[in-house]
């Protein structure tokens, strides 16, 4: 299935936002008073006390209580999530998962899934649905094939349909989206609540610019709540975005597939982007809190 006209136009908007700062001043009167417009920022917000912000704080000499970006590329460059050194980094775990899948090594694939869950801080409770699914597939000796089947169905050009994502045969949620993305980072992104929130926020910006009065079905991105009190709901006025539901595996899988197709189109419009994973990381950072708060000016320098 190809992208709609709305989706292609939105992809062009995201491609332009990659390396060209959004001029939100042009949207004065369209955005709520007091938002990030004044500094020419694409997005900014107050960070939490979570240890996940330690990498970000370590890149700034002065005391910082905010995160910001002028463009999607800068959002990617301002990515902050703790990662272990080799051989326990996400990249290393993902490499091990792909090697396990290629060799149909069920034991190695199971361990890679568990390591991905640990890295992402998901599926932490005993009896968690994702843990149970991985264990059941492992016991049946079908884990590798099931993951590869899921990856095939989530390819941007796939016409297979997603009916197998029924919560039993194939599972999709905030934990499993990380596994599928690790298995094929060139075509599948980690679509979690933060990424969905960012897509909704940016879609709202584009819809405002385009003069569209409400959210059309083809841009109705789903968002998900986090563990902090940060707002992940990009809805505003007549622009309504619905929440992700972990029980709706098929709908979640559809969001992952749409996002993959959309970001591939973004890269086609802007070949300077290195990978869809870079765009995903940018969205992940923007979506932590969709309620902008302007940081004190001038902005401190951020080390690379």
C-alpha positions in Angstrom: 0.0 0.0 0.0 1.4 3.4 -1.0 1.3 6.5 1.1 -1.6 8.9 0.8 -1.3 12.5 -0.4 -1.5 13.7 3.2 1.2 11.3 4.3 3.5 12.2 1.4 3.1 15.9 2.2 3.8 15.3 5.9 6.9 13.3 4.9 8.1 16.3 2.9 7.5 18.5 6.0 9.6 16.1 8.2 12.3 16.0 5.5 12.5 19.8 5.5 12.6 19.9 9.3 15.6 17.6 9.4 18.3 20.2 8.7 16.2 23.4 8.5 15.0 24.9 11.8 11.3 25.3 12.1 10.3 29.0 12.2 7.6 28.8 14.8 7.3 32.5 14.9 5.3 32.2 11.7 2.8 30.2 13.7 2.1 32.9 16.3 -1.6 33.0 16.9 -1.8 29.3 16.0 0.2 28.0 18.9 -0.7 28.6 22.6 0.9 31.6 24.2 4.1 30.9 26.0 5.2 28.0 23.9 8.6 27.5 22.3 8.1 30.0 19.5 10.3 32.9 20.8 13.7 31.1 20.5 13.2 29.7 17.0 13.1 26.2 18.6 11.3 23.3 17.1 10.6 21.9 20.5 11.8 22.3 24.2 10.6 21.1 27.5 11.6 20.7 31.2 13.3 17.4 31.8 12.6 15.0 34.7 14.9 13.8 37.5 15.2 10.3 35.9 18.6 8.8 35.5 17.8 8.6 31.8 18.8 12.2 31.5 22.3 11.7 32.9 23.9 11.5 29.4 22.2 14.8 28.5 23.3 16.6 31.7 26.8 15.4 31.2 27.1 17.2 27.8 26.4 20.6 29.3 28.7 22.5 31.6 26.1 24.6 33.3 23.2 23.3 35.3 20.4 22.4 32.9 16.7 21.6 33.5 15.5 21.6 29.9 15.9 19.8 26.6 15.6 21.5 23.2 16.1 21.2 19.5 16.0 23.6 16.5 15.5 20.8 14.0 15.0 17.1 13.7 18.7 16.6 13.1 19.5 18.4 16.3 16.9 16.4 18.2 18.8 13.3 17.0 22.1 14.8 18.0 20.6 15.6 21.4 19.5 12.0 22.0 19.8 10.9 25.6 19.3 7.3 26.8 21.8 5.4 28.9 23.5 2.6 27.0 26.0 0.0 28.2 29.5 -0.2 26.6 30.3 -3.1 24.2 29.4 -5.9 24.2 26.2 -5.0 26.0 25.2 -1.9 24.0 21.9 -2.0 22.0 23.8 -2.2 18.8 25.7 -5.3 20.0 22.5 -6.9 21.3 20.8 -6.2 18.0 23.7 -7.8 16.1 23.5 -10.9 18.3 19.8 -11.1 17.6 20.2 -10.9 13.8 23.0 -13.6 14.0 20.7 -15.8 16.1 17.9 -15.4 13.6 20.1 -16.2 10.7 21.3 -19.4 12.4 17.9 -20.3 13.9 19.5 -20.3 17.3 16.5 -20.3 19.6 18.6 -20.0 22.8 20.6 -17.0 21.5 17.5 -15.3 20.2 15.7 -15.7 23.5 18.6 -14.1 25.4 18.8 -11.3 22.9 15.1 -10.5 23.4 15.6 -10.5 27.2 18.6 -8.2 26.8 16.6 -5.8 24.6 13.8 -5.7 27.2 16.4 -4.9 29.9 18.0 -2.2 27.8 14.6 -0.6 27.1 13.3 -0.9 30.7 10.3 -2.8 29.5 8.7 -6.2 30.3 10.1 -6.0 33.9 7.4 -7.8 35.8 7.2 -11.5 36.2 4.3 -12.8 34.1 4.7 -9.9 31.7 2.9 -10.6 28.4 6.1 -10.1 26.3 8.2 -12.3 28.5 5.5 -15.0 28.4 5.3 -14.8 24.6 9.0 -15.0 24.1 9.2 -18.0 26.5 6.3 -19.8 24.9 7.8 -19.3 21.4 11.2 -20.5 22.7 9.7 -23.6 24.2 7.9 -24.4 21.0 11.2 -23.8 19.1 9.4 -21.2 16.9 10.9 -18.0 18.3 13.2 -17.3 15.5 10.7 -18.0 12.8 8.0 -15.9 14.5 10.3 -12.9 14.8 11.3 -13.3 11.1 7.7 -13.6 10.1 6.8 -10.4 12.0 9.8 -8.6 10.4 8.6 -9.7 6.9 5.1 -8.4 7.5 6.4 -5.1 8.8 8.5 -4.3 5.7 7.4 -1.0 4.1 6.6 -2.6 0.8 4.9 -5.7 2.3 1.4 -6.6 1.1 1.0 -9.6 3.4 -1.3 -7.9 5.8 -1.0 -7.9 9.6 -3.7 -10.3 10.7 -1.1 -12.5 12.4 -0.6 -9.8 15.0 -3.4 -11.1 17.2 -1.6 -11.1 20.5 -1.0 -14.9 20.4 0.6 -15.9 17.1 2.5 -12.5 16.9 2.7 -9.8 19.6 3.2 -6.1 19.2 3.6 -3.7 22.1 6.3 -1.3 23.6 8.6 -4.3 24.3 8.2 -6.2 21.1 8.5 -3.2 18.8 12.1 -2.9 20.1 12.8 -6.5 19.1 11.5 -6.2 15.6 13.4 -2.9 15.1 16.6 -4.6 16.3 16.0 -7.4 13.9 15.7 -5.0 10.9 16.9 -1.5 11.8 16.9 -0.4 8.2 13.2 -0.7 7.7 11.5 -0.9 11.1 11.5 1.7 13.9 10.9 1.4 17.6 7.3 2.8 17.7 6.6 3.5 21.4 4.5 6.0 23.2 7.1 8.8 22.8 7.6 8.3 19.1 3.8 8.3 18.6 3.5 11.4 20.6 6.1 13.2 18.5 4.5 12.1 15.3 1.2 13.5 16.5 2.7 16.8 17.6 4.5 17.3 14.3 1.5 16.2 12.4 -0.5 18.8 14.3 2.0 21.5 13.3 1.8 20.4 9.6 -2.0 20.4 9.7 -2.0 23.9 11.1 0.2 25.1 8.3 -1.9 23.3 5.7 -5.1 24.8 7.1 -6.6 21.4 7.8 -9.1 21.8 10.7 -8.9 18.4 12.3 -6.8 15.2 12.2 -7.5 13.0 9.1 -7.5 9.2 9.6 -4.3 8.8 7.6 -2.3 11.0 10.1 -4.0 9.8 13.3 -0.9 8.7 15.0 -1.3 6.9 18.4 0.6 8.0 21.5 1.3 6.3 24.8 1.7 7.4 28.4 5.0 7.3 30.2 5.9 6.7 33.8 6.6 10.4 34.6 4.0 13.2 34.7 5.2 14.5 31.3 2.4 15.0 28.8 2.5 12.6 25.9 -0.9 13.6 24.4 -0.4 15.8 21.4 -4.1 16.6 21.1 -5.1 20.3 21.1 -8.5 21.8 20.4 -10.0 20.0 17.4 -6.8 18.1 16.8 -7.5 14.8 18.5 -5.1 11.9 18.8 -6.0 8.7 20.5 -3.9 6.7 22.9 -2.1 3.4 22.2 -3.7 0.4 23.7 -1.4 -2.6 24.5 -4.3 -5.0 23.9 -4.7 -3.8 20.3 -1.7 -5.6 18.7 -3.0 -5.3 15.2 -3.5 -1.5 15.4 -0.1 -1.1 17.0 1.5 -3.2 14.2 -0.3 -1.0 11.7 1.3 2.1 13.3 4.7 0.5 13.1 4.2 -0.3 9.4 2.9 3.2 8.6 5.8 4.8 10.5 8.3 2.7 8.5 6.8 3.7 5.2 6.6 7.3 6.2 10.2 7.5 7.4 11.5 5.8 4.3 9.7 8.5 2.3 11.3 11.1 4.5 14.7 9.7 3.6 13.8 9.7 -0.1 13.0 13.4 0.1 16.2 14.2 2.1 19.0 11.8 1.3 21.3 13.5 3.8 19.6 11.6 6.6 21.7 8.6 7.6 19.0 6.1 8.6 15.4 5.8 9.8 16.9 5.0 13.2 18.2 8.6 13.3 14.7 10.0 12.7 13.3 7.6 15.2 15.7 8.8 17.9 14.8 12.4 17.1 11.1 11.6 17.5 11.9 9.7 20.7 13.4 12.8 22.2 10.7 15.2 21.0 8.0 12.9 22.3 9.1 12.8 26.0 6.9 15.8 26.6 4.7 17.5 24.0 4.0 20.5 26.2 6.8 22.9 25.3 8.5 25.0 27.9 11.1 27.6 26.8 14.5 27.1 28.5 16.4 30.2 29.9 18.3 32.1 27.2 21.0 32.1 26.0 21.1 28.3 25.5 24.2 26.7 26.9 26.5 24.9 24.5 26.0 21.2 24.1 29.1 19.0 23.6 29.1 16.3 20.9 
